[in-house]
Amino acid sequence: MKLYRGEINVKTYGEGDLVDLNGKLEEQVKKSGVREGIVHVFVVGSTAALTTIEYEEGLKEDLFNILERIAPRDIDYKHHLRWGDYNGHSHARASIIGPSISIPIGDGKLLLGTWQQVVLVELDTRPRSRKIITMIIGE
């Protein structure tokens, strides 16, 4: 059994930025030497999230339109009152999507669908430097 921990660092432009991670994750799997196993991916921070999506412009826009309906930007959040940073919606949205995702590995490759990309969803109101931790386990 092999265990490999890696790190991916990305800069974002702020709220609404989606970063396709497939290429960087494939590099991590290659470095690990794991042929059959799983990669667990975790973003450090409470205003970003990880998920999969078909990485195309229409769906990228749809995702943020849906999030606006679920956790609107322009309502009063208790977080705003406490910190005054007006990103309560960012925290709520990140909590709904979640900070991690696991992807199976087969024959040394990510086992994803044809149109399925793993993405970092930037939800904070300002540009950020994001650290993403990978844990790869397998043979």
PALOLO-889704 format. One record per residue: x, y, z of N, C-alpha, C in turn. Coordinates in Angstrom, 1 decimal, decimal comma, always signed. Layout:
# residues N
<pt n_px="X" n_py="Y" n_pz="Z" ca_px="X" ca_py="Y" ca_pz="Z" c_px="X" c_py="Y" c_pz="Z"/>
...
This chain:
# residues 139
<pt n_px="+0,9" n_py="-1,2" n_pz="+0,0" ca_px="+0,0" ca_py="+0,0" ca_pz="+0,0" c_px="+0,9" c_py="+1,2" c_pz="+0,0"/>
<pt n_px="+0,6" n_py="+2,2" n_pz="-0,9" ca_px="+1,3" ca_py="+3,4" ca_pz="-1,0" c_px="+0,5" c_py="+4,5" c_pz="-0,4"/>
<pt n_px="+1,1" n_py="+5,5" n_pz="+0,2" ca_px="+0,4" ca_py="+6,7" ca_pz="+0,6" c_px="+1,3" c_py="+7,9" c_pz="+0,2"/>
<pt n_px="+0,6" n_py="+8,8" n_pz="-0,5" ca_px="+1,3" ca_py="+10,0" ca_pz="-1,1" c_px="+0,5" c_py="+11,2" c_pz="-0,7"/>
<pt n_px="+1,2" n_py="+12,2" n_pz="-0,2" ca_px="+0,6" ca_py="+13,5" ca_pz="+0,1" c_px="+1,2" c_py="+14,6" c_pz="-0,8"/>
<pt n_px="+0,3" n_py="+15,3" n_pz="-1,5" ca_px="+0,8" ca_py="+16,4" ca_pz="-2,4" c_px="+0,1" c_py="+17,7" c_pz="-2,1"/>
<pt n_px="+0,5" n_py="+18,7" n_pz="-2,8" ca_px="-0,1" ca_py="+20,0" ca_pz="-2,7" c_px="-0,2" c_py="+20,7" c_pz="-4,0"/>
<pt n_px="-1,3" n_py="+21,4" n_pz="-4,2" ca_px="-1,5" ca_py="+22,1" ca_pz="-5,4" c_px="-1,8" c_py="+23,6" c_pz="-5,0"/>
<pt n_px="-1,2" n_py="+24,5" n_pz="-5,6" ca_px="-1,4" ca_py="+25,9" ca_pz="-5,2" c_px="-1,9" c_py="+26,7" c_pz="-6,5"/>
<pt n_px="-3,0" n_py="+27,4" n_pz="-6,3" ca_px="-3,6" ca_py="+28,2" ca_pz="-7,4" c_px="-4,0" c_py="+29,5" c_pz="-6,9"/>
<pt n_px="-3,9" n_py="+30,5" n_pz="-7,8" ca_px="-4,4" ca_py="+31,8" ca_pz="-7,5" c_px="-5,8" c_py="+32,0" c_pz="-8,3"/>
<pt n_px="-6,7" n_py="+32,7" n_pz="-7,6" ca_px="-8,0" ca_py="+32,9" ca_pz="-8,2" c_px="-8,3" c_py="+34,4" c_pz="-8,3"/>
<pt n_px="-9,3" n_py="+34,7" n_pz="-9,1" ca_px="-9,7" ca_py="+36,1" ca_pz="-9,4" c_px="-10,8" c_py="+36,5" c_pz="-8,5"/>
<pt n_px="-11,2" n_py="+35,7" n_pz="-7,6" ca_px="-12,3" ca_py="+36,0" ca_pz="-6,7" c_px="-13,6" c_py="+35,3" c_pz="-7,1"/>
<pt n_px="-14,6" n_py="+35,8" n_pz="-6,4" ca_px="-16,0" ca_py="+35,1" ca_pz="-6,5" c_px="-16,3" c_py="+34,9" c_pz="-8,0"/>
<pt n_px="-16,8" n_py="+33,7" n_pz="-8,3" ca_px="-17,2" ca_py="+33,3" ca_pz="-9,6" c_px="-16,1" c_py="+32,6" c_pz="-10,4"/>
<pt n_px="-14,9" n_py="+32,5" n_pz="-9,9" ca_px="-13,8" ca_py="+31,8" ca_pz="-10,6" c_px="-13,9" c_py="+30,3" c_pz="-10,4"/>
<pt n_px="-13,8" n_py="+29,6" n_pz="-11,4" ca_px="-13,8" ca_py="+28,1" ca_pz="-11,4" c_px="-12,4" c_py="+27,7" c_pz="-12,0"/>
<pt n_px="-11,7" n_py="+26,8" n_pz="-11,3" ca_px="-10,4" ca_py="+26,4" ca_pz="-11,7" c_px="-10,4" c_py="+24,9" c_pz="-12,0"/>
<pt n_px="-10,2" n_py="+24,5" n_pz="-13,2" ca_px="-10,2" ca_py="+23,1" ca_pz="-13,6" c_px="-8,9" c_py="+22,5" c_pz="-13,1"/>
<pt n_px="-9,0" n_py="+21,5" n_pz="-12,2" ca_px="-7,9" ca_py="+20,8" ca_pz="-11,6" c_px="-7,5" c_py="+19,5" c_pz="-12,2"/>
<pt n_px="-8,2" n_py="+19,0" n_pz="-13,2" ca_px="-7,8" ca_py="+17,7" ca_pz="-13,7" c_px="-6,4" c_py="+17,5" c_pz="-14,1"/>
<pt n_px="-5,8" n_py="+18,4" n_pz="-14,8" ca_px="-4,4" ca_py="+18,3" ca_pz="-15,2" c_px="-3,5" c_py="+18,2" c_pz="-14,0"/>
<pt n_px="-3,7" n_py="+19,1" n_pz="-13,0" ca_px="-2,8" ca_py="+19,1" ca_pz="-11,8" c_px="-3,0" c_py="+17,8" c_pz="-11,0"/>
<pt n_px="-4,3" n_py="+17,3" n_pz="-10,9" ca_px="-4,5" ca_py="+16,1" ca_pz="-10,2" c_px="-3,9" c_py="+14,9" c_pz="-10,9"/>
<pt n_px="-3,9" n_py="+14,9" n_pz="-12,2" ca_px="-3,3" ca_py="+13,8" ca_pz="-13,0" c_px="-1,8" c_py="+13,8" c_pz="-12,7"/>
<pt n_px="-1,2" n_py="+15,0" n_pz="-12,6" ca_px="+0,3" ca_py="+15,1" ca_pz="-12,3" c_px="+0,5" c_py="+14,5" c_pz="-10,9"/>
<pt n_px="-0,4" n_py="+14,8" n_pz="-9,9" ca_px="-0,2" ca_py="+14,2" ca_pz="-8,6" c_px="-0,3" c_py="+12,7" c_pz="-8,6"/>
<pt n_px="-1,2" n_py="+12,1" n_pz="-9,3" ca_px="-1,4" ca_py="+10,7" ca_pz="-9,4" c_px="-0,1" c_py="+10,1" c_pz="-10,0"/>
<pt n_px="+0,4" n_py="+10,7" n_pz="-11,1" ca_px="+1,6" ca_py="+10,2" ca_pz="-11,7" c_px="+2,8" c_py="+10,2" c_pz="-10,7"/>
<pt n_px="+3,0" n_py="+11,3" n_pz="-10,0" ca_px="+4,0" ca_py="+11,4" ca_pz="-9,0" c_px="+3,9" c_py="+10,3" c_pz="-7,9"/>
<pt n_px="+2,7" n_py="+10,0" n_pz="-7,5" ca_px="+2,4" ca_py="+9,0" ca_pz="-6,5" c_px="+2,8" c_py="+7,6" c_pz="-6,8"/>
<pt n_px="+2,8" n_py="+7,3" n_pz="-8,1" ca_px="+3,1" ca_py="+5,9" ca_pz="-8,5" c_px="+1,9" c_py="+5,0" c_pz="-8,3"/>
<pt n_px="+0,8" n_py="+5,5" n_pz="-7,8" ca_px="-0,4" ca_py="+4,6" ca_pz="-7,5" c_px="-1,1" c_py="+4,3" c_pz="-8,8"/>
<pt n_px="-1,3" n_py="+3,0" n_pz="-9,1" ca_px="-2,0" ca_py="+2,6" ca_pz="-10,3" c_px="-3,5" c_py="+2,3" c_pz="-10,0"/>
<pt n_px="-3,8" n_py="+1,8" n_pz="-8,8" ca_px="-5,2" ca_py="+1,5" ca_pz="-8,4" c_px="-5,4" c_py="+2,0" c_pz="-7,0"/>
<pt n_px="-6,4" n_py="+2,9" n_pz="-6,8" ca_px="-6,6" ca_py="+3,5" ca_pz="-5,5" c_px="-7,6" c_py="+4,6" c_pz="-5,5"/>
<pt n_px="-7,3" n_py="+5,6" n_pz="-4,7" ca_px="-8,2" ca_py="+6,7" ca_pz="-4,6" c_px="-7,3" c_py="+8,0" c_pz="-4,3"/>
<pt n_px="-7,8" n_py="+9,1" n_pz="-4,8" ca_px="-7,2" ca_py="+10,4" ca_pz="-4,4" c_px="-8,3" c_py="+11,2" c_pz="-3,7"/>
<pt n_px="-7,9" n_py="+11,7" n_pz="-2,5" ca_px="-8,8" ca_py="+12,5" ca_pz="-1,8" c_px="-8,2" c_py="+13,9" c_pz="-1,9"/>
<pt n_px="-9,1" n_py="+14,9" n_pz="-2,2" ca_px="-8,7" ca_py="+16,3" ca_pz="-2,5" c_px="-9,4" c_py="+17,2" c_pz="-1,5"/>
<pt n_px="-8,6" n_py="+18,1" n_pz="-0,9" ca_px="-9,2" ca_py="+19,0" ca_pz="+0,2" c_px="-8,7" c_py="+20,4" c_pz="+0,0"/>
<pt n_px="-9,6" n_py="+21,4" n_pz="-0,1" ca_px="-9,1" ca_py="+22,8" ca_pz="-0,2" c_px="-9,1" c_py="+23,4" c_pz="+1,2"/>
<pt n_px="-8,0" n_py="+24,0" n_pz="+1,5" ca_px="-7,8" ca_py="+24,7" ca_pz="+2,8" c_px="-8,5" c_py="+26,0" c_pz="+2,7"/>
<pt n_px="-9,4" n_py="+26,3" n_pz="+3,7" ca_px="-10,1" ca_py="+27,6" ca_pz="+3,7" c_px="-11,6" c_py="+27,4" c_pz="+3,7"/>
<pt n_px="-12,3" n_py="+28,4" n_pz="+4,2" ca_px="-13,8" ca_py="+28,2" ca_pz="+4,4" c_px="-14,6" c_py="+29,0" c_pz="+3,4"/>
<pt n_px="-14,0" n_py="+29,5" n_pz="+2,4" ca_px="-14,7" ca_py="+30,2" ca_pz="+1,4" c_px="-14,4" c_py="+29,7" c_pz="+0,0"/>
<pt n_px="-14,0" n_py="+28,5" n_pz="-0,1" ca_px="-13,8" ca_py="+27,8" ca_pz="-1,4" c_px="-14,3" c_py="+26,4" c_pz="-1,3"/>
<pt n_px="-14,6" n_py="+25,8" n_pz="-2,4" ca_px="-15,2" ca_py="+24,4" ca_pz="-2,4" c_px="-14,6" c_py="+23,6" c_pz="-3,6"/>
<pt n_px="-14,9" n_py="+22,3" n_pz="-3,5" ca_px="-14,5" ca_py="+21,4" ca_pz="-4,6" c_px="-15,7" c_py="+20,6" c_pz="-5,0"/>
<pt n_px="-15,8" n_py="+20,4" n_pz="-6,3" ca_px="-16,9" ca_py="+19,6" ca_pz="-6,9" c_px="-16,4" c_py="+19,1" c_pz="-8,3"/>
<pt n_px="-17,3" n_py="+18,4" n_pz="-9,0" ca_px="-17,1" ca_py="+18,1" ca_pz="-10,4" c_px="-18,2" c_py="+18,8" c_pz="-11,2"/>
<pt n_px="-17,9" n_py="+19,1" n_pz="-12,4" ca_px="-18,8" ca_py="+19,8" ca_pz="-13,3" c_px="-18,3" c_py="+19,6" c_pz="-14,8"/>
<pt n_px="-19,2" n_py="+19,7" n_pz="-15,7" ca_px="-18,8" ca_py="+19,8" ca_pz="-17,1" c_px="-18,3" c_py="+21,3" c_pz="-17,3"/>
<pt n_px="-17,1" n_py="+21,4" n_pz="-17,5" ca_px="-16,4" ca_py="+22,7" ca_pz="-17,5" c_px="-16,7" c_py="+23,5" c_pz="-18,8"/>
<pt n_px="-17,9" n_py="+24,0" n_pz="-18,9" ca_px="-18,3" ca_py="+24,8" ca_pz="-20,1" c_px="-19,0" c_py="+26,0" c_pz="-19,7"/>
<pt n_px="-18,9" n_py="+27,1" n_pz="-20,4" ca_px="-19,3" ca_py="+28,4" ca_pz="-20,0" c_px="-20,7" c_py="+28,5" c_pz="-19,5"/>
<pt n_px="-21,7" n_py="+27,9" n_pz="-20,2" ca_px="-23,1" ca_py="+27,9" ca_pz="-19,8" c_px="-23,3" c_py="+27,3" c_pz="-18,5"/>
<pt n_px="-22,7" n_py="+26,2" n_pz="-18,2" ca_px="-22,9" ca_py="+25,5" ca_pz="-16,9" c_px="-22,2" c_py="+26,2" c_pz="-15,8"/>
<pt n_px="-21,0" n_py="+26,8" n_pz="-16,1" ca_px="-20,3" ca_py="+27,5" ca_pz="-15,1" c_px="-21,2" c_py="+28,7" c_pz="-14,6"/>
<pt n_px="-21,8" n_py="+29,4" n_pz="-15,6" ca_px="-22,7" ca_py="+30,5" ca_pz="-15,2" c_px="-23,9" c_py="+30,0" c_pz="-14,5"/>
<pt n_px="-24,5" n_py="+28,9" n_pz="-14,9" ca_px="-25,6" ca_py="+28,3" ca_pz="-14,2" c_px="-25,3" c_py="+28,0" c_pz="-12,8"/>
<pt n_px="-24,1" n_py="+27,5" n_pz="-12,5" ca_px="-23,8" ca_py="+27,1" ca_pz="-11,1" c_px="-23,9" c_py="+28,3" c_pz="-10,2"/>
<pt n_px="-23,3" n_py="+29,4" n_pz="-10,6" ca_px="-23,3" ca_py="+30,6" ca_pz="-9,8" c_px="-24,7" c_py="+31,3" c_pz="-9,7"/>
<pt n_px="-25,5" n_py="+31,1" n_pz="-10,8" ca_px="-26,9" ca_py="+31,6" ca_pz="-10,7" c_px="-27,7" c_py="+30,8" c_pz="-9,7"/>
<pt n_px="-27,4" n_py="+29,5" n_pz="-9,6" ca_px="-28,1" ca_py="+28,6" ca_pz="-8,7" c_px="-27,7" c_py="+29,0" c_pz="-7,3"/>
<pt n_px="-26,4" n_py="+29,2" n_pz="-7,1" ca_px="-25,9" ca_py="+29,5" ca_pz="-5,7" c_px="-26,4" c_py="+30,9" c_pz="-5,3"/>
<pt n_px="-26,7" n_py="+31,8" n_pz="-6,2" ca_px="-27,2" ca_py="+33,1" ca_pz="-5,8" c_px="-28,7" c_py="+32,9" c_pz="-5,3"/>
<pt n_px="-29,4" n_py="+32,0" n_pz="-5,9" ca_px="-30,8" ca_py="+31,7" ca_pz="-5,4" c_px="-30,8" c_py="+31,0" c_pz="-4,1"/>
<pt n_px="-29,8" n_py="+30,1" n_pz="-3,8" ca_px="-29,7" ca_py="+29,3" ca_pz="-2,6" c_px="-29,2" c_py="+30,2" c_pz="-1,4"/>
<pt n_px="-28,1" n_py="+30,9" n_pz="-1,7" ca_px="-27,5" ca_py="+31,8" ca_pz="-0,6" c_px="-27,2" c_py="+33,1" c_pz="-1,2"/>
<pt n_px="-28,2" n_py="+34,0" n_pz="-1,3" ca_px="-28,1" ca_py="+35,3" ca_pz="-2,0" c_px="-27,0" c_py="+36,1" c_pz="-1,4"/>
<pt n_px="-26,3" n_py="+36,9" n_pz="-2,2" ca_px="-25,2" ca_py="+37,8" ca_pz="-1,8" c_px="-25,8" c_py="+38,9" c_pz="-0,9"/>
<pt n_px="-26,9" n_py="+39,5" n_pz="-1,3" ca_px="-27,4" ca_py="+40,8" ca_pz="-0,7" c_px="-28,4" c_py="+40,6" c_pz="+0,4"/>
<pt n_px="-28,2" n_py="+39,6" n_pz="+1,3" ca_px="-29,1" ca_py="+39,6" ca_pz="+2,4" c_px="-28,2" c_py="+39,7" c_pz="+3,7"/>
<pt n_px="-28,8" n_py="+40,0" n_pz="+4,8" ca_px="-28,0" ca_py="+40,1" ca_pz="+6,0" c_px="-27,6" c_py="+38,8" c_pz="+6,6"/>
<pt n_px="-26,3" n_py="+38,6" n_pz="+6,8" ca_px="-25,8" ca_py="+37,4" ca_pz="+7,4" c_px="-25,2" c_py="+37,8" c_pz="+8,7"/>
<pt n_px="-25,4" n_py="+37,0" n_pz="+9,7" ca_px="-24,8" ca_py="+37,3" ca_pz="+11,1" c_px="-23,3" c_py="+37,4" c_pz="+11,0"/>
<pt n_px="-22,7" n_py="+36,7" n_pz="+10,0" ca_px="-21,2" ca_py="+36,8" ca_pz="+9,8" c_px="-20,8" c_py="+38,3" c_pz="+9,5"/>
<pt n_px="-21,7" n_py="+38,9" n_pz="+8,7" ca_px="-21,4" ca_py="+40,3" ca_pz="+8,4" c_px="-21,3" c_py="+41,2" c_pz="+9,6"/>
<pt n_px="-22,3" n_py="+41,0" n_pz="+10,5" ca_px="-22,4" ca_py="+41,8" ca_pz="+11,7" c_px="-21,2" c_py="+41,6" c_pz="+12,6"/>
<pt n_px="-20,7" n_py="+40,3" n_pz="+12,7" ca_px="-19,5" ca_py="+40,0" ca_pz="+13,5" c_px="-18,2" c_py="+40,5" c_pz="+13,0"/>
<pt n_px="-18,0" n_py="+40,3" n_pz="+11,7" ca_px="-16,7" ca_py="+40,6" ca_pz="+11,1" c_px="-16,7" c_py="+41,8" c_pz="+10,1"/>
<pt n_px="-17,8" n_py="+42,2" n_pz="+9,6" ca_px="-17,8" ca_py="+43,3" ca_pz="+8,7" c_px="-17,2" c_py="+43,1" c_pz="+7,3"/>
<pt n_px="-16,9" n_py="+41,8" n_pz="+6,9" ca_px="-16,2" ca_py="+41,5" ca_pz="+5,7" c_px="-17,2" c_py="+41,2" c_pz="+4,5"/>
<pt n_px="-18,5" n_py="+41,1" n_pz="+4,8" ca_px="-19,5" ca_py="+41,0" ca_pz="+3,8" c_px="-19,3" c_py="+39,8" c_pz="+2,8"/>
<pt n_px="-18,8" n_py="+38,7" n_pz="+3,4" ca_px="-18,7" ca_py="+37,5" ca_pz="+2,6" c_px="-19,4" c_py="+36,3" c_pz="+3,3"/>
<pt n_px="-20,4" n_py="+36,6" n_pz="+4,1" ca_px="-21,2" ca_py="+35,5" ca_pz="+4,7" c_px="-21,8" c_py="+34,6" c_pz="+3,7"/>
<pt n_px="-22,2" n_py="+35,1" n_pz="+2,5" ca_px="-22,8" ca_py="+34,2" ca_pz="+1,5" c_px="-21,7" c_py="+33,3" c_pz="+1,0"/>
<pt n_px="-20,4" n_py="+33,7" n_pz="+1,0" ca_px="-19,3" ca_py="+32,9" ca_pz="+0,5" c_px="-19,1" c_py="+31,7" c_pz="+1,4"/>
<pt n_px="-19,2" n_py="+32,0" n_pz="+2,7" ca_px="-19,0" ca_py="+30,9" ca_pz="+3,7" c_px="-20,2" c_py="+29,9" c_pz="+3,6"/>
<pt n_px="-21,4" n_py="+30,4" n_pz="+3,5" ca_px="-22,6" ca_py="+29,6" ca_pz="+3,4" c_px="-22,5" c_py="+28,7" c_pz="+2,1"/>
<pt n_px="-22,2" n_py="+29,3" n_pz="+1,0" ca_px="-22,1" ca_py="+28,5" ca_pz="-0,3" c_px="-21,0" c_py="+27,4" c_pz="-0,2"/>
<pt n_px="-19,8" n_py="+27,8" n_pz="+0,4" ca_px="-18,8" ca_py="+26,8" ca_pz="+0,6" c_px="-19,2" c_py="+25,6" c_pz="+1,4"/>
<pt n_px="-20,0" n_py="+25,9" n_pz="+2,5" ca_px="-20,5" ca_py="+24,9" ca_pz="+3,4" c_px="-21,4" c_py="+23,9" c_pz="+2,6"/>
<pt n_px="-22,2" n_py="+24,5" n_pz="+1,8" ca_px="-23,2" ca_py="+23,7" ca_pz="+1,0" c_px="-22,5" c_py="+22,8" c_pz="+0,0"/>
<pt n_px="-21,5" n_py="+23,3" n_pz="-0,7" ca_px="-20,8" ca_py="+22,5" ca_pz="-1,7" c_px="-19,8" c_py="+21,5" c_pz="-1,0"/>
<pt n_px="-19,0" n_py="+22,0" n_pz="-0,1" ca_px="-18,1" ca_py="+21,2" ca_pz="+0,6" c_px="-16,6" c_py="+21,4" c_pz="+0,2"/>
<pt n_px="-15,7" n_py="+21,1" n_pz="+1,1" ca_px="-14,3" ca_py="+21,4" ca_pz="+0,9" c_px="-13,5" c_py="+20,2" c_pz="+0,3"/>
<pt n_px="-14,1" n_py="+19,0" n_pz="+0,1" ca_px="-13,3" ca_py="+17,9" ca_pz="-0,4" c_px="-14,1" c_py="+17,0" c_pz="-1,3"/>
<pt n_px="-13,4" n_py="+16,2" n_pz="-2,0" ca_px="-13,9" ca_py="+15,2" ca_pz="-3,0" c_px="-12,9" c_py="+14,1" c_pz="-3,1"/>
<pt n_px="-13,4" n_py="+12,9" n_pz="-3,4" ca_px="-12,6" ca_py="+11,7" ca_pz="-3,6" c_px="-12,9" c_py="+11,2" c_pz="-5,0"/>
<pt n_px="-11,8" n_py="+10,8" n_pz="-5,7" ca_px="-11,9" ca_py="+10,3" ca_pz="-7,1" c_px="-11,2" c_py="+9,0" c_pz="-7,1"/>
<pt n_px="-11,8" n_py="+7,9" n_pz="-7,7" ca_px="-11,1" ca_py="+6,7" ca_pz="-7,8" c_px="-10,0" c_py="+6,8" c_pz="-8,9"/>
<pt n_px="-9,0" n_py="+5,9" n_pz="-8,7" ca_px="-7,8" ca_py="+5,8" ca_pz="-9,7" c_px="-7,8" c_py="+4,4" c_pz="-10,2"/>
<pt n_px="-7,7" n_py="+4,3" n_pz="-11,5" ca_px="-7,6" ca_py="+3,0" ca_pz="-12,2" c_px="-6,6" c_py="+3,0" c_pz="-13,3"/>
<pt n_px="-5,7" n_py="+2,1" n_pz="-13,3" ca_px="-4,7" ca_py="+2,0" ca_pz="-14,3" c_px="-3,9" c_py="+3,3" c_pz="-14,4"/>
<pt n_px="-3,7" n_py="+3,9" n_pz="-13,2" ca_px="-2,9" ca_py="+5,1" ca_pz="-13,1" c_px="-3,5" c_py="+6,4" c_pz="-13,5"/>
<pt n_px="-4,9" n_py="+6,3" n_pz="-13,7" ca_px="-5,6" ca_py="+7,5" ca_pz="-14,2" c_px="-6,8" c_py="+7,8" c_pz="-13,3"/>
<pt n_px="-7,2" n_py="+9,1" n_pz="-13,3" ca_px="-8,5" ca_py="+9,4" ca_pz="-12,7" c_px="-9,6" c_py="+8,8" c_pz="-13,4"/>
<pt n_px="-10,5" n_py="+8,2" n_pz="-12,7" ca_px="-11,7" ca_py="+7,5" ca_pz="-13,3" c_px="-12,9" c_py="+8,5" c_pz="-13,3"/>
<pt n_px="-12,8" n_py="+9,4" n_pz="-14,2" ca_px="-13,9" ca_py="+10,4" ca_pz="-14,4" c_px="-14,6" c_py="+10,2" c_pz="-15,7"/>
<pt n_px="-15,8" n_py="+10,8" n_pz="-15,8" ca_px="-16,6" ca_py="+10,7" ca_pz="-17,0" c_px="-16,0" c_py="+11,6" c_pz="-18,1"/>
<pt n_px="-16,4" n_py="+11,4" n_pz="-19,3" ca_px="-15,8" ca_py="+12,1" ca_pz="-20,4" c_px="-15,9" c_py="+13,6" c_pz="-20,3"/>
<pt n_px="-17,0" n_py="+14,1" n_pz="-19,7" ca_px="-17,1" ca_py="+15,6" ca_pz="-19,6" c_px="-17,0" c_py="+16,0" c_pz="-18,2"/>
<pt n_px="-16,4" n_py="+15,2" n_pz="-17,3" ca_px="-16,4" ca_py="+15,5" ca_pz="-15,9" c_px="-15,0" c_py="+16,1" c_pz="-15,5"/>
<pt n_px="-15,0" n_py="+17,3" n_pz="-15,0" ca_px="-13,8" ca_py="+17,9" ca_pz="-14,5" c_px="-13,9" c_py="+18,2" c_pz="-13,0"/>
<pt n_px="-12,8" n_py="+18,0" n_pz="-12,3" ca_px="-12,8" ca_py="+18,4" ca_pz="-10,8" c_px="-12,4" c_py="+19,9" c_pz="-10,8"/>
<pt n_px="-13,2" n_py="+20,7" n_pz="-10,1" ca_px="-13,0" ca_py="+22,1" ca_pz="-10,1" c_px="-12,9" c_py="+22,7" c_pz="-8,7"/>
<pt n_px="-12,1" n_py="+23,7" n_pz="-8,5" ca_px="-12,1" ca_py="+24,5" ca_pz="-7,3" c_px="-13,1" c_py="+25,6" c_pz="-7,6"/>
<pt n_px="-14,0" n_py="+25,8" n_pz="-6,7" ca_px="-15,0" ca_py="+26,9" ca_pz="-6,8" c_px="-14,6" c_py="+28,0" c_pz="-5,9"/>
<pt n_px="-14,2" n_py="+29,1" n_pz="-6,4" ca_px="-13,9" ca_py="+30,3" ca_pz="-5,6" c_px="-15,1" c_py="+31,0" c_pz="-5,2"/>
<pt n_px="-15,4" n_py="+31,2" n_pz="-4,0" ca_px="-16,6" ca_py="+31,8" ca_pz="-3,5" c_px="-16,3" c_py="+33,1" c_pz="-2,7"/>
<pt n_px="-15,1" n_py="+33,4" n_pz="-2,4" ca_px="-14,8" ca_py="+34,6" ca_pz="-1,7" c_px="-14,9" c_py="+35,8" c_pz="-2,6"/>
<pt n_px="-15,1" n_py="+37,0" n_pz="-2,0" ca_px="-15,3" ca_py="+38,2" ca_pz="-2,7" c_px="-14,1" c_py="+38,9" c_pz="-3,3"/>
<pt n_px="-12,9" n_py="+38,3" n_pz="-3,0" ca_px="-11,7" ca_py="+38,9" ca_pz="-3,4" c_px="-10,7" c_py="+37,8" c_pz="-4,0"/>
<pt n_px="-9,8" n_py="+38,1" n_pz="-4,8" ca_px="-8,8" ca_py="+37,2" ca_pz="-5,3" c_px="-8,1" c_py="+36,5" c_pz="-4,1"/>
<pt n_px="-7,8" n_py="+35,2" n_pz="-4,3" ca_px="-7,1" ca_py="+34,4" ca_pz="-3,2" c_px="-6,0" c_py="+33,5" c_pz="-3,7"/>
<pt n_px="-5,1" n_py="+33,2" n_pz="-2,9" ca_px="-4,2" ca_py="+32,1" ca_pz="-3,1" c_px="-4,7" c_py="+30,9" c_pz="-2,4"/>
<pt n_px="-5,0" n_py="+29,8" n_pz="-3,1" ca_px="-5,6" ca_py="+28,6" ca_pz="-2,5" c_px="-4,6" c_py="+27,4" c_pz="-2,5"/>
<pt n_px="-4,6" n_py="+26,8" n_pz="-1,3" ca_px="-3,8" ca_py="+25,5" ca_pz="-1,2" c_px="-4,8" c_py="+24,4" c_pz="-1,2"/>
<pt n_px="-4,4" n_py="+23,4" n_pz="-2,0" ca_px="-5,3" ca_py="+22,2" ca_pz="-2,1" c_px="-4,3" c_py="+21,0" c_pz="-1,8"/>
<pt n_px="-4,8" n_py="+20,2" n_pz="-0,8" ca_px="-4,0" ca_py="+19,0" ca_pz="-0,4" c_px="-4,6" c_py="+17,8" c_pz="-1,1"/>
<pt n_px="-3,7" n_py="+16,9" n_pz="-1,6" ca_px="-4,1" ca_py="+15,7" ca_pz="-2,1" c_px="-3,5" c_py="+14,5" c_pz="-1,2"/>
<pt n_px="-4,3" n_py="+13,5" n_pz="-1,0" ca_px="-3,9" ca_py="+12,3" ca_pz="-0,3" c_px="-4,2" c_py="+11,2" c_pz="-1,3"/>
<pt n_px="-3,2" n_py="+10,5" n_pz="-1,7" ca_px="-3,4" ca_py="+9,4" ca_pz="-2,6" c_px="-3,0" c_py="+8,1" c_pz="-2,0"/>
<pt n_px="-4,0" n_py="+7,1" n_pz="-2,0" ca_px="-3,8" ca_py="+5,8" ca_pz="-1,3" c_px="-4,1" c_py="+4,7" c_pz="-2,3"/>
<pt n_px="-3,2" n_py="+3,7" n_pz="-2,4" ca_px="-3,4" ca_py="+2,6" ca_pz="-3,3" c_px="-2,2" c_py="+1,8" c_pz="-3,5"/>
<pt n_px="-2,3" n_py="+1,0" n_pz="-4,5" ca_px="-1,2" ca_py="+0,1" ca_pz="-5,0" c_px="-0,6" c_py="+0,6" c_pz="-6,3"/>
